[in-house]
Amino acid sequence: MKKVCALIGKYFGVLAVIFLIIGMTLPTSFSWVLGKVGGVSVLSVLLGIIMFGMGRP
C-alpha cells in the first residue's frame, strides 16, 4: 500500500492532467461524482479524502 501511495504522490500532477483531459472530453464519464451513496454526497467524500491527503507531511 505504501508503494501505491508513493507512486500516486510522485505522479499526482500527471494524473491530474490526465483526468482533466478525460473530464473535458467525456464529461458524462464523471457524472457519478455528483450522486449520493447512502445519503452521503460522493463529491464531499472525495474532497475530504483529498484534503486529508494534503495534510500529510
mmCIF file of the N, C-alpha and C atoms, coordinates in Angstrom:
data_MODEL
# 
_entry.id   MODEL 
# 
loop_
_atom_site.group_PDB 
_atom_site.id 
_atom_site.type_symbol 
_atom_site.label_atom_id 
_atom_site.label_alt_id 
_atom_site.label_comp_id 
_atom_site.label_asym_id 
_atom_site.label_entity_id 
_atom_site.label_seq_id 
_atom_site.pdbx_PDB_ins_code 
_atom_site.Cartn_x 
_atom_site.Cartn_y 
_atom_site.Cartn_z 
_atom_site.occupancy 
_atom_site.B_iso_or_equiv 
_atom_site.pdbx_formal_charge 
_atom_site.auth_seq_id 
_atom_site.auth_comp_id 
_atom_site.auth_asym_id 
_atom_site.auth_atom_id 
_atom_site.pdbx_PDB_model_num 
ATOM 1   N N  . MET A 1 1  ? 0.822   -1.195 0.000   1.00 0.00 ? 1  MET A N  1 
ATOM 2   C CA . MET A 1 1  ? 0.000   0.000  0.000   1.00 0.00 ? 1  MET A CA 1 
ATOM 3   C C  . MET A 1 1  ? 0.868   1.260  0.000   1.00 0.00 ? 1  MET A C  1 
ATOM 4   N N  . LYS A 1 2  ? 1.983   1.206  0.709   1.00 0.00 ? 2  LYS A N  1 
ATOM 5   C CA . LYS A 1 2  ? 2.875   2.363  0.741   1.00 0.00 ? 2  LYS A CA 1 
ATOM 6   C C  . LYS A 1 2  ? 3.457   2.647  -0.632  1.00 0.00 ? 2  LYS A C  1 
ATOM 7   N N  . LYS A 1 3  ? 3.749   1.586  -1.383  1.00 0.00 ? 3  LYS A N  1 
ATOM 8   C CA . LYS A 1 3  ? 4.301   1.767  -2.726  1.00 0.00 ? 3  LYS A CA 1 
ATOM 9   C C  . LYS A 1 3  ? 3.287   2.432  -3.650  1.00 0.00 ? 3  LYS A C  1 
ATOM 10  N N  . VAL A 1 4  ? 2.019   2.027  -3.527  1.00 0.00 ? 4  VAL A N  1 
ATOM 11  C CA . VAL A 1 4  ? 0.966   2.620  -4.358  1.00 0.00 ? 4  VAL A CA 1 
ATOM 12  C C  . VAL A 1 4  ? 0.799   4.093  -4.016  1.00 0.00 ? 4  VAL A C  1 
ATOM 13  N N  . CYS A 1 5  ? 0.768   4.408  -2.727  1.00 0.00 ? 5  CYS A N  1 
ATOM 14  C CA . CYS A 1 5  ? 0.626   5.802  -2.295  1.00 0.00 ? 5  CYS A CA 1 
ATOM 15  C C  . CYS A 1 5  ? 1.818   6.647  -2.736  1.00 0.00 ? 5  CYS A C  1 
ATOM 16  N N  . ALA A 1 6  ? 3.012   6.089  -2.651  1.00 0.00 ? 6  ALA A N  1 
ATOM 17  C CA . ALA A 1 6  ? 4.203   6.814  -3.091  1.00 0.00 ? 6  ALA A CA 1 
ATOM 18  C C  . ALA A 1 6  ? 4.166   7.056  -4.596  1.00 0.00 ? 6  ALA A C  1 
ATOM 19  N N  . LEU A 1 7  ? 3.687   6.069  -5.346  1.00 0.00 ? 7  LEU A N  1 
ATOM 20  C CA . LEU A 1 7  ? 3.585   6.213  -6.794  1.00 0.00 ? 7  LEU A CA 1 
ATOM 21  C C  . LEU A 1 7  ? 2.566   7.290  -7.162  1.00 0.00 ? 7  LEU A C  1 
ATOM 22  N N  . ILE A 1 8  ? 1.428   7.291  -6.490  1.00 0.00 ? 8  ILE A N  1 
ATOM 23  C CA . ILE A 1 8  ? 0.407   8.310  -6.739  1.00 0.00 ? 8  ILE A CA 1 
ATOM 24  C C  . ILE A 1 8  ? 0.942   9.690  -6.369  1.00 0.00 ? 8  ILE A C  1 
ATOM 25  N N  . GLY A 1 9  ? 1.618   9.788  -5.243  1.00 0.00 ? 9  GLY A N  1 
ATOM 26  C CA . GLY A 1 9  ? 2.177   11.064 -4.815  1.00 0.00 ? 9  GLY A CA 1 
ATOM 27  C C  . GLY A 1 9  ? 3.235   11.591 -5.767  1.00 0.00 ? 9  GLY A C  1 
ATOM 28  N N  . LYS A 1 10 ? 4.026   10.684 -6.309  1.00 0.00 ? 10 LYS A N  1 
ATOM 29  C CA . LYS A 1 10 ? 5.097   11.078 -7.217  1.00 0.00 ? 10 LYS A CA 1 
ATOM 30  C C  . LYS A 1 10 ? 4.548   11.601 -8.547  1.00 0.00 ? 10 LYS A C  1 
ATOM 31  N N  . TYR A 1 11 ? 3.498   10.974 -9.032  1.00 0.00 ? 11 TYR A N  1 
ATOM 32  C CA . TYR A 1 11 ? 2.942   11.329 -10.339 1.00 0.00 ? 11 TYR A CA 1 
ATOM 33  C C  . TYR A 1 11 ? 1.576   12.000 -10.244 1.00 0.00 ? 11 TYR A C  1 
ATOM 34  N N  . PHE A 1 12 ? 1.286   12.677 -9.144  1.00 0.00 ? 12 PHE A N  1 
ATOM 35  C CA . PHE A 1 12 ? -0.028  13.289 -8.955  1.00 0.00 ? 12 PHE A CA 1 
ATOM 36  C C  . PHE A 1 12 ? -0.321  14.343 -10.012 1.00 0.00 ? 12 PHE A C  1 
ATOM 37  N N  . GLY A 1 13 ? 0.641   15.141 -10.364 1.00 0.00 ? 13 GLY A N  1 
ATOM 38  C CA . GLY A 1 13 ? 0.433   16.172 -11.382 1.00 0.00 ? 13 GLY A CA 1 
ATOM 39  C C  . GLY A 1 13 ? 0.056   15.578 -12.728 1.00 0.00 ? 13 GLY A C  1 
ATOM 40  N N  . VAL A 1 14 ? 0.733   14.509 -13.100 1.00 0.00 ? 14 VAL A N  1 
ATOM 41  C CA . VAL A 1 14 ? 0.436   13.836 -14.365 1.00 0.00 ? 14 VAL A CA 1 
ATOM 42  C C  . VAL A 1 14 ? -0.962  13.227 -14.322 1.00 0.00 ? 14 VAL A C  1 
ATOM 43  N N  . LEU A 1 15 ? -1.293  12.581 -13.202 1.00 0.00 ? 15 LEU A N  1 
ATOM 44  C CA . LEU A 1 15 ? -2.631  12.001 -13.050 1.00 0.00 ? 15 LEU A CA 1 
ATOM 45  C C  . LEU A 1 15 ? -3.713  13.070 -13.108 1.00 0.00 ? 15 LEU A C  1 
ATOM 46  N N  . ALA A 1 16 ? -3.465  14.209 -12.500 1.00 0.00 ? 16 ALA A N  1 
ATOM 47  C CA . ALA A 1 16 ? -4.445  15.296 -12.517 1.00 0.00 ? 16 ALA A CA 1 
ATOM 48  C C  . ALA A 1 16 ? -4.685  15.794 -13.936 1.00 0.00 ? 16 ALA A C  1 
ATOM 49  N N  . VAL A 1 17 ? -3.630  15.924 -14.718 1.00 0.00 ? 17 VAL A N  1 
ATOM 50  C CA . VAL A 1 17 ? -3.775  16.381 -16.103 1.00 0.00 ? 17 VAL A CA 1 
ATOM 51  C C  . VAL A 1 17 ? -4.513  15.333 -16.940 1.00 0.00 ? 17 VAL A C  1 
ATOM 52  N N  . ILE A 1 18 ? -4.215  14.064 -16.726 1.00 0.00 ? 18 ILE A N  1 
ATOM 53  C CA . ILE A 1 18 ? -4.910  13.001 -17.462 1.00 0.00 ? 18 ILE A CA 1 
ATOM 54  C C  . ILE A 1 18 ? -6.396  13.022 -17.159 1.00 0.00 ? 18 ILE A C  1 
ATOM 55  N N  . PHE A 1 19 ? -6.759  13.122 -15.867 1.00 0.00 ? 19 PHE A N  1 
ATOM 56  C CA . PHE A 1 19 ? -8.170  13.170 -15.504 1.00 0.00 ? 19 PHE A CA 1 
ATOM 57  C C  . PHE A 1 19 ? -8.831  14.459 -15.984 1.00 0.00 ? 19 PHE A C  1 
ATOM 58  N N  . LEU A 1 20 ? -8.089  15.550 -16.046 1.00 0.00 ? 20 LEU A N  1 
ATOM 59  C CA . LEU A 1 20 ? -8.618  16.797 -16.595 1.00 0.00 ? 20 LEU A CA 1 
ATOM 60  C C  . LEU A 1 20 ? -8.988  16.625 -18.061 1.00 0.00 ? 20 LEU A C  1 
ATOM 61  N N  . ILE A 1 21 ? -8.097  16.027 -18.815 1.00 0.00 ? 21 ILE A N  1 
ATOM 62  C CA . ILE A 1 21 ? -8.357  15.817 -20.237 1.00 0.00 ? 21 ILE A CA 1 
ATOM 63  C C  . ILE A 1 21 ? -9.554  14.886 -20.440 1.00 0.00 ? 21 ILE A C  1 
ATOM 64  N N  . ILE A 1 22 ? -9.613  13.803 -19.677 1.00 0.00 ? 22 ILE A N  1 
ATOM 65  C CA . ILE A 1 22 ? -10.752 12.885 -19.781 1.00 0.00 ? 22 ILE A CA 1 
ATOM 66  C C  . ILE A 1 22 ? -12.044 13.592 -19.410 1.00 0.00 ? 22 ILE A C  1 
ATOM 67  N N  . GLY A 1 23 ? -12.020 14.381 -18.344 1.00 0.00 ? 23 GLY A N  1 
ATOM 68  C CA . GLY A 1 23 ? -13.213 15.103 -17.914 1.00 0.00 ? 23 GLY A CA 1 
ATOM 69  C C  . GLY A 1 23 ? -13.679 16.154 -18.901 1.00 0.00 ? 23 GLY A C  1 
ATOM 70  N N  . MET A 1 24 ? -12.745 16.781 -19.593 1.00 0.00 ? 24 MET A N  1 
ATOM 71  C CA . MET A 1 24 ? -13.116 17.788 -20.579 1.00 0.00 ? 24 MET A CA 1 
ATOM 72  C C  . MET A 1 24 ? -13.643 17.151 -21.866 1.00 0.00 ? 24 MET A C  1 
ATOM 73  N N  . THR A 1 25 ? -13.122 16.007 -22.239 1.00 0.00 ? 25 THR A N  1 
ATOM 74  C CA . THR A 1 25 ? -13.565 15.374 -23.477 1.00 0.00 ? 25 THR A CA 1 
ATOM 75  C C  . THR A 1 25 ? -14.785 14.476 -23.279 1.00 0.00 ? 25 THR A C  1 
ATOM 76  N N  . LEU A 1 26 ? -14.901 13.828 -22.123 1.00 0.00 ? 26 LEU A N  1 
ATOM 77  C CA . LEU A 1 26 ? -16.023 12.933 -21.824 1.00 0.00 ? 26 LEU A CA 1 
ATOM 78  C C  . LEU A 1 26 ? -16.640 13.295 -20.470 1.00 0.00 ? 26 LEU A C  1 
ATOM 79  N N  . PRO A 1 27 ? -17.335 14.419 -20.378 1.00 0.00 ? 27 PRO A N  1 
ATOM 80  C CA . PRO A 1 27 ? -17.845 14.848 -19.069 1.00 0.00 ? 27 PRO A CA 1 
ATOM 81  C C  . PRO A 1 27 ? -18.872 13.896 -18.448 1.00 0.00 ? 27 PRO A C  1 
ATOM 82  N N  . THR A 1 28 ? -19.559 13.122 -19.257 1.00 0.00 ? 28 THR A N  1 
ATOM 83  C CA . THR A 1 28 ? -20.548 12.193 -18.698 1.00 0.00 ? 28 THR A CA 1 
ATOM 84  C C  . THR A 1 28 ? -19.896 11.039 -17.946 1.00 0.00 ? 28 THR A C  1 
ATOM 85  N N  . SER A 1 29 ? -18.620 10.793 -18.201 1.00 0.00 ? 29 SER A N  1 
ATOM 86  C CA . SER A 1 29 ? -17.936 9.701  -17.506 1.00 0.00 ? 29 SER A CA 1 
ATOM 87  C C  . SER A 1 29 ? -17.710 10.018 -16.028 1.00 0.00 ? 29 SER A C  1 
ATOM 88  N N  . PHE A 1 30 ? -17.837 11.285 -15.644 1.00 0.00 ? 30 PHE A N  1 
ATOM 89  C CA . PHE A 1 30 ? -17.670 11.671 -14.242 1.00 0.00 ? 30 PHE A CA 1 
ATOM 90  C C  . PHE A 1 30 ? -18.961 12.146 -13.601 1.00 0.00 ? 30 PHE A C  1 
ATOM 91  N N  . SER A 1 31 ? -20.100 11.860 -14.207 1.00 0.00 ? 31 SER A N  1 
ATOM 92  C CA . SER A 1 31 ? -21.375 12.302 -13.647 1.00 0.00 ? 31 SER A CA 1 
ATOM 93  C C  . SER A 1 31 ? -21.707 11.574 -12.343 1.00 0.00 ? 31 SER A C  1 
ATOM 94  N N  . TRP A 1 32 ? -21.106 10.420 -12.094 1.00 0.00 ? 32 TRP A N  1 
ATOM 95  C CA . TRP A 1 32 ? -21.348 9.674  -10.857 1.00 0.00 ? 32 TRP A CA 1 
ATOM 96  C C  . TRP A 1 32 ? -20.844 10.434 -9.630  1.00 0.00 ? 32 TRP A C  1 
ATOM 97  N N  . VAL A 1 33 ? -19.926 11.361 -9.829  1.00 0.00 ? 33 VAL A N  1 
ATOM 98  C CA . VAL A 1 33 ? -19.359 12.122 -8.710  1.00 0.00 ? 33 VAL A CA 1 
ATOM 99  C C  . VAL A 1 33 ? -20.429 13.015 -8.069  1.00 0.00 ? 33 VAL A C  1 
ATOM 100 N N  . LEU A 1 34 ? -21.417 13.441 -8.836  1.00 0.00 ? 34 LEU A N  1 
ATOM 101 C CA . LEU A 1 34 ? -22.453 14.324 -8.314  1.00 0.00 ? 34 LEU A CA 1 
ATOM 102 C C  . LEU A 1 34 ? -23.576 13.573 -7.620  1.00 0.00 ? 34 LEU A C  1 
ATOM 103 N N  . GLY A 1 35 ? -23.514 12.255 -7.589  1.00 0.00 ? 35 GLY A N  1 
ATOM 104 C CA . GLY A 1 35 ? -24.551 11.444 -6.962  1.00 0.00 ? 35 GLY A CA 1 
ATOM 105 C C  . GLY A 1 35 ? -24.365 11.297 -5.462  1.00 0.00 ? 35 GLY A C  1 
ATOM 106 N N  . LYS A 1 36 ? -25.236 10.485 -4.878  1.00 0.00 ? 36 LYS A N  1 
ATOM 107 C CA . LYS A 1 36 ? -25.170 10.201 -3.442  1.00 0.00 ? 36 LYS A CA 1 
ATOM 108 C C  . LYS A 1 36 ? -25.158 8.703  -3.234  1.00 0.00 ? 36 LYS A C  1 
ATOM 109 N N  . VAL A 1 37 ? -24.425 8.269  -2.229  1.00 0.00 ? 37 VAL A N  1 
ATOM 110 C CA . VAL A 1 37 ? -24.369 6.862  -1.846  1.00 0.00 ? 37 VAL A CA 1 
ATOM 111 C C  . VAL A 1 37 ? -24.723 6.793  -0.373  1.00 0.00 ? 37 VAL A C  1 
ATOM 112 N N  . GLY A 1 38 ? -25.815 6.135  -0.073  1.00 0.00 ? 38 GLY A N  1 
ATOM 113 C CA . GLY A 1 38 ? -26.246 6.039  1.321   1.00 0.00 ? 38 GLY A CA 1 
ATOM 114 C C  . GLY A 1 38 ? -26.603 7.393  1.910   1.00 0.00 ? 38 GLY A C  1 
ATOM 115 N N  . GLY A 1 39 ? -27.057 8.309  1.090   1.00 0.00 ? 39 GLY A N  1 
ATOM 116 C CA . GLY A 1 39 ? -27.436 9.639  1.560   1.00 0.00 ? 39 GLY A CA 1 
ATOM 117 C C  . GLY A 1 39 ? -26.266 10.599 1.723   1.00 0.00 ? 39 GLY A C  1 
ATOM 118 N N  . VAL A 1 40 ? -25.057 10.149 1.397   1.00 0.00 ? 40 VAL A N  1 
ATOM 119 C CA . VAL A 1 40 ? -23.867 10.982 1.531   1.00 0.00 ? 40 VAL A CA 1 
ATOM 120 C C  . VAL A 1 40 ? -23.371 11.349 0.136   1.00 0.00 ? 40 VAL A C  1 
ATOM 121 N N  . SER A 1 41 ? -23.056 12.615 -0.069  1.00 0.00 ? 41 SER A N  1 
ATOM 122 C CA . SER A 1 41 ? -22.574 13.091 -1.358  1.00 0.00 ? 41 SER A CA 1 
ATOM 123 C C  . SER A 1 41 ? -21.197 12.507 -1.662  1.00 0.00 ? 41 SER A C  1 
ATOM 124 N N  . VAL A 1 42 ? -21.056 11.936 -2.843  1.00 0.00 ? 42 VAL A N  1 
ATOM 125 C CA . VAL A 1 42 ? -19.782 11.350 -3.270  1.00 0.00 ? 42 VAL A CA 1 
ATOM 126 C C  . VAL A 1 42 ? -18.727 12.441 -3.397  1.00 0.00 ? 42 VAL A C  1 
ATOM 127 N N  . LEU A 1 43 ? -19.119 13.596 -3.919  1.00 0.00 ? 43 LEU A N  1 
ATOM 128 C CA . LEU A 1 43 ? -18.187 14.705 -4.085  1.00 0.00 ? 43 LEU A CA 1 
ATOM 129 C C  . LEU A 1 43 ? -17.598 15.145 -2.749  1.00 0.00 ? 43 LEU A C  1 
ATOM 130 N N  . SER A 1 44 ? -18.420 15.214 -1.718  1.00 0.00 ? 44 SER A N  1 
ATOM 131 C CA . SER A 1 44 ? -17.935 15.619 -0.396  1.00 0.00 ? 44 SER A CA 1 
ATOM 132 C C  . SER A 1 44 ? -16.925 14.619 0.158   1.00 0.00 ? 44 SER A C  1 
ATOM 133 N N  . VAL A 1 45 ? -17.186 13.350 -0.045  1.00 0.00 ? 45 VAL A N  1 
ATOM 134 C CA . VAL A 1 45 ? -16.256 12.320 0.435   1.00 0.00 ? 45 VAL A CA 1 
ATOM 135 C C  . VAL A 1 45 ? -14.931 12.406 -0.314  1.00 0.00 ? 45 VAL A C  1 
ATOM 136 N N  . LEU A 1 46 ? -14.991 12.565 -1.637  1.00 0.00 ? 46 LEU A N  1 
ATOM 137 C CA . LEU A 1 46 ? -13.757 12.672 -2.422  1.00 0.00 ? 46 LEU A CA 1 
ATOM 138 C C  . LEU A 1 46 ? -12.946 13.909 -2.038  1.00 0.00 ? 46 LEU A C  1 
ATOM 139 N N  . LEU A 1 47 ? -13.625 15.033 -1.836  1.00 0.00 ? 47 LEU A N  1 
ATOM 140 C CA . LEU A 1 47 ? -12.907 16.240 -1.397  1.00 0.00 ? 47 LEU A CA 1 
ATOM 141 C C  . LEU A 1 47 ? -12.300 16.055 -0.012  1.00 0.00 ? 47 LEU A C  1 
ATOM 142 N N  . GLY A 1 48 ? -13.002 15.349 0.864   1.00 0.00 ? 48 GLY A N  1 
ATOM 143 C CA . GLY A 1 48 ? -12.460 15.060 2.195   1.00 0.00 ? 48 GLY A CA 1 
ATOM 144 C C  . GLY A 1 48 ? -11.203 14.217 2.126   1.00 0.00 ? 48 GLY A C  1 
ATOM 145 N N  . ILE A 1 49 ? -11.204 13.236 1.234   1.00 0.00 ? 49 ILE A N  1 
ATOM 146 C CA . ILE A 1 49 ? -10.012 12.386 1.069   1.00 0.00 ? 49 ILE A CA 1 
ATOM 147 C C  . ILE A 1 49 ? -8.846  13.211 0.534   1.00 0.00 ? 49 ILE A C  1 
ATOM 148 N N  . ILE A 1 50 ? -9.117  14.087 -0.426  1.00 0.00 ? 50 ILE A N  1 
ATOM 149 C CA . ILE A 1 50 ? -8.065  14.936 -0.969  1.00 0.00 ? 50 ILE A CA 1 
ATOM 150 C C  . ILE A 1 50 ? -7.513  15.864 0.096   1.00 0.00 ? 50 ILE A C  1 
ATOM 151 N N  . MET A 1 51 ? -8.379  16.491 0.864   1.00 0.00 ? 51 MET A N  1 
ATOM 152 C CA . MET A 1 51 ? -7.933  17.409 1.908   1.00 0.00 ? 51 MET A CA 1 
ATOM 153 C C  . MET A 1 51 ? -7.154  16.683 2.998   1.00 0.00 ? 51 MET A C  1 
ATOM 154 N N  . PHE A 1 52 ? -7.594  15.469 3.343   1.00 0.00 ? 52 PHE A N  1 
ATOM 155 C CA . PHE A 1 52 ? -6.872  14.693 4.332   1.00 0.00 ? 52 PHE A CA 1 
ATOM 156 C C  . PHE A 1 52 ? -5.471  14.340 3.828   1.00 0.00 ? 52 PHE A C  1 
ATOM 157 N N  . GLY A 1 53 ? -5.357  14.013 2.552   1.00 0.00 ? 53 GLY A N  1 
ATOM 158 C CA . GLY A 1 53 ? -4.061  13.691 1.965   1.00 0.00 ? 53 GLY A CA 1 
ATOM 159 C C  . GLY A 1 53 ? -3.136  14.899 1.902   1.00 0.00 ? 53 GLY A C  1 
ATOM 160 N N  . MET A 1 54 ? -3.690  16.090 1.769   1.00 0.00 ? 54 MET A N  1 
ATOM 161 C CA . MET A 1 54 ? -2.854  17.289 1.701   1.00 0.00 ? 54 MET A CA 1 
ATOM 162 C C  . MET A 1 54 ? -2.226  17.622 3.064   1.00 0.00 ? 54 MET A C  1 
ATOM 163 N N  . GLY A 1 55 ? -2.806  17.146 4.132   1.00 0.00 ? 55 GLY A N  1 
ATOM 164 C CA . GLY A 1 55 ? -2.291  17.435 5.460   1.00 0.00 ? 55 GLY A CA 1 
ATOM 165 C C  . GLY A 1 55 ? -1.117  16.573 5.850   1.00 0.00 ? 55 GLY A C  1 
ATOM 166 N N  . ARG A 1 56 ? -0.789  15.594 5.035   1.00 0.00 ? 56 ARG A N  1 
ATOM 167 C CA . ARG A 1 56 ? 0.317   14.692 5.333   1.00 0.00 ? 56 ARG A CA 1 
ATOM 168 C C  . ARG A 1 56 ? 1.650   15.381 5.059   1.00 0.00 ? 56 ARG A C  1 
ATOM 169 N N  . PRO A 1 57 ? 2.611   15.280 5.983   1.00 0.00 ? 57 PRO A N  1 
ATOM 170 C CA . PRO A 1 57 ? 3.921   15.945 5.779   1.00 0.00 ? 57 PRO A CA 1 
ATOM 171 C C  . PRO A 1 57 ? 4.759   15.328 4.695   1.00 0.00 ? 57 PRO A C  1 
# 
